[in-house]
């Protein structure tokens, strides 16, 4: 019986590790990551980019936002994909506060046929690099 519980323990531990790596966007990605500096530089020259903020209105009020963003909080993204349909032919740069929710949002968008890019580090990294906010 002890051997069975030992094996079960290691299986559960492995499953938890895989789950965490998946949630953080380290494995099984169907989208691309992009740094804030690369995103900003592309936004200066490429007009075929849509900027999607997946934070809440309250976070935008307290932390600011990037100019010309579209706000669709990640909690309601799946049921509002039809509102983004007109942006399907663009690159969608997805950002949140720190880069965690944007991983989830990037997966949702990619699964729905969008070309999504997770902006690594989110608005925290954007501000750290002293990039412009509206």
C-alpha positions as CSV (number, residue, x, y, z in Angstrom):
1,X,0.0,0.0,0.0
2,X,2.9,2.4,0.8
3,X,4.3,1.9,-2.7
4,X,0.9,2.8,-4.3
5,X,0.6,6.0,-2.2
6,X,4.2,6.9,-3.1
7,X,3.5,6.5,-6.8
8,X,0.2,8.4,-6.5
9,X,2.0,11.3,-4.7
10,X,4.6,11.6,-7.6
11,X,1.8,11.5,-10.2
12,X,-0.1,14.2,-8.5
13,X,3.1,16.3,-8.0
14,X,4.0,15.9,-11.7
15,X,0.4,16.8,-12.8
16,X,0.6,20.0,-10.6
17,X,3.9,20.9,-12.2
18,X,2.6,20.5,-15.7
19,X,-0.5,22.5,-14.8
20,X,1.5,25.4,-13.4
21,X,3.8,25.4,-16.5
22,X,0.8,25.5,-18.7
23,X,-0.9,28.3,-16.8
24,X,2.2,30.4,-16.9
25,X,2.5,29.9,-20.7
26,X,5.8,27.9,-20.6
27,X,4.4,24.8,-22.4
28,X,1.8,24.0,-25.0
29,X,1.6,27.5,-26.3
30,X,-0.6,28.3,-29.4
31,X,0.3,32.0,-29.4
32,X,3.5,34.0,-29.5
33,X,5.2,36.0,-26.7
34,X,6.4,39.5,-27.4
35,X,8.4,41.8,-25.2
36,X,7.0,45.3,-24.3
37,X,9.9,47.0,-26.2
38,X,9.3,44.9,-29.3
39,X,5.5,45.5,-29.1
40,X,6.0,49.2,-28.7
41,X,8.4,49.4,-31.7
42,X,6.1,47.4,-33.9
43,X,3.2,49.6,-32.9
44,X,5.1,52.6,-34.1
45,X,5.5,51.3,-37.6
46,X,2.8,48.6,-38.2
47,X,-0.9,49.8,-38.6
48,X,-2.1,46.1,-38.6
49,X,-2.0,45.7,-34.8
50,X,-4.8,45.7,-32.4
51,X,-4.0,46.3,-28.7
52,X,-6.2,44.3,-26.3
53,X,-6.2,45.1,-22.6
54,X,-7.7,42.2,-20.6
55,X,-7.7,44.0,-17.2
56,X,-10.6,45.6,-15.4
57,X,-11.8,49.2,-15.7
58,X,-10.7,49.7,-12.1
59,X,-7.1,48.6,-12.9
60,X,-7.1,51.0,-15.9
61,X,-8.2,53.9,-13.7
62,X,-5.5,53.2,-11.1
63,X,-2.6,52.2,-13.4
64,X,-3.3,53.8,-16.8
65,X,-3.5,52.2,-20.2
66,X,-1.8,52.1,-23.5
67,X,-3.2,54.5,-26.1
68,X,-5.7,53.1,-28.6
69,X,-6.4,49.9,-26.6
70,X,-9.6,47.9,-26.7
71,X,-10.8,46.8,-23.2
72,X,-12.3,43.3,-22.9
73,X,-11.6,41.8,-19.4
74,X,-10.4,38.2,-19.6
75,X,-13.3,37.1,-17.5
76,X,-15.7,38.0,-20.3
77,X,-13.5,37.5,-23.3
78,X,-14.9,34.2,-24.5
79,X,-18.4,35.4,-24.7
80,X,-17.4,38.6,-26.4
81,X,-15.2,37.2,-29.2
82,X,-17.8,38.4,-31.8
83,X,-17.0,42.0,-30.8
84,X,-13.4,41.3,-31.9
85,X,-14.2,39.6,-35.2
86,X,-13.4,42.7,-37.2
87,X,-9.8,42.5,-35.8
88,X,-9.3,38.9,-36.9
89,X,-7.0,39.9,-39.8
90,X,-4.7,41.9,-37.5
91,X,-2.0,41.0,-35.0
92,X,-3.6,41.2,-31.5
93,X,-1.1,42.3,-28.8
94,X,-2.7,41.2,-25.5
95,X,-1.7,42.7,-22.2
96,X,-2.8,42.7,-18.6
97,X,-1.2,43.8,-15.3
98,X,1.7,41.4,-15.1
99,X,1.4,39.0,-18.0
100,X,-0.6,36.1,-16.4
101,X,-4.1,36.9,-17.6
102,X,-2.8,37.8,-21.0
103,X,-1.5,34.2,-21.3
104,X,-5.1,32.9,-20.8
105,X,-6.5,35.5,-23.2
106,X,-3.9,34.8,-25.8
107,X,-4.9,31.1,-25.7
108,X,-8.6,31.9,-26.0
109,X,-7.9,34.2,-29.0
110,X,-5.6,31.7,-30.7
111,X,-8.2,28.9,-30.2
112,X,-10.8,31.1,-31.9
113,X,-8.5,31.7,-35.0
114,X,-7.0,35.1,-34.0
115,X,-3.2,35.8,-34.4
116,X,-2.4,36.7,-30.7
117,X,0.7,37.8,-29.0
118,X,1.2,37.8,-25.3
119,X,2.9,41.0,-24.1
120,X,5.3,39.7,-21.5
121,X,5.3,41.5,-18.2
122,X,2.1,43.4,-18.9
123,X,1.6,47.0,-17.9
124,X,4.1,46.6,-15.0
125,X,6.9,46.0,-17.5
126,X,5.5,48.7,-19.8
127,X,5.8,51.2,-17.0
128,X,9.2,49.9,-16.0
129,X,10.5,50.6,-19.5
130,X,9.0,54.1,-19.3
131,X,6.9,53.6,-22.3
132,X,4.0,56.1,-22.9
133,X,0.6,55.7,-21.4
134,X,-2.6,57.6,-22.1
